[in-house]
Amino acid sequence: PIPELTDDLWLDYRRRGNRESYQRPWYERHGRFANFVLAECLEGKGRFLSKVTEYLETIAVSRKISAKMSEHGVLYFHGSAIAVDNKAYIFTAPSGTGKSTHVNLWRQKFGDRAITINDDKPFLKITDEGILVCGSPSDGKHRISSNVKVPLKAICILERGELNSIEEISRKDALVRILSQVHIPKDAIHTGLCLKLIDTLLNQTKVFNLKCNMNIDAVTTAYNGMNTEE
């Protein structure tokens, strides 16, 4: 798998000057990319092209996409998004927490009522009238995505736990958690655009913290907790 350069690592570098945790996977992924390019040049049979393409997307495209999309009111969000009855729910957490596993449980529970919008990095179209969750080409290792746009119901920050529980969190706490899950460009202009979009997102969207195991009962806890008004 491609060594991950998460926004958590980037923020750790920006805030604390911790270069090692960010640079180690940075050098590793660039070294692997160079090896795949060299291997394809030497062999010339297309055997390594898929890996070259995968690394190009990860290394070069993500930041450019996030910058350009912010000019059009769109955030590039790290999370697994699923729709049930035309309402979108996004589960976000550091990689490896179990977002995809949890969303798969939603598909099992709700069947045809559910559709995975994007399993890794959906687009969020931010408007004053509402938030739309949209499919994107970056759909994670499972390659699960749909070319749809669905109104956002809620964002859920997922944590592993033995018992299932959910609670709404404050806007201040949500901001800290959400910042680490949005692809924010490095230049000042596009950073400012993204921060304004995040502000609008949090003004319109409830954010929850879900502690859960990986049993299907966790779906009931999450769904009911995000639909208390219904």
Disulfide bonds with the S-S distance in Angstrom:
none
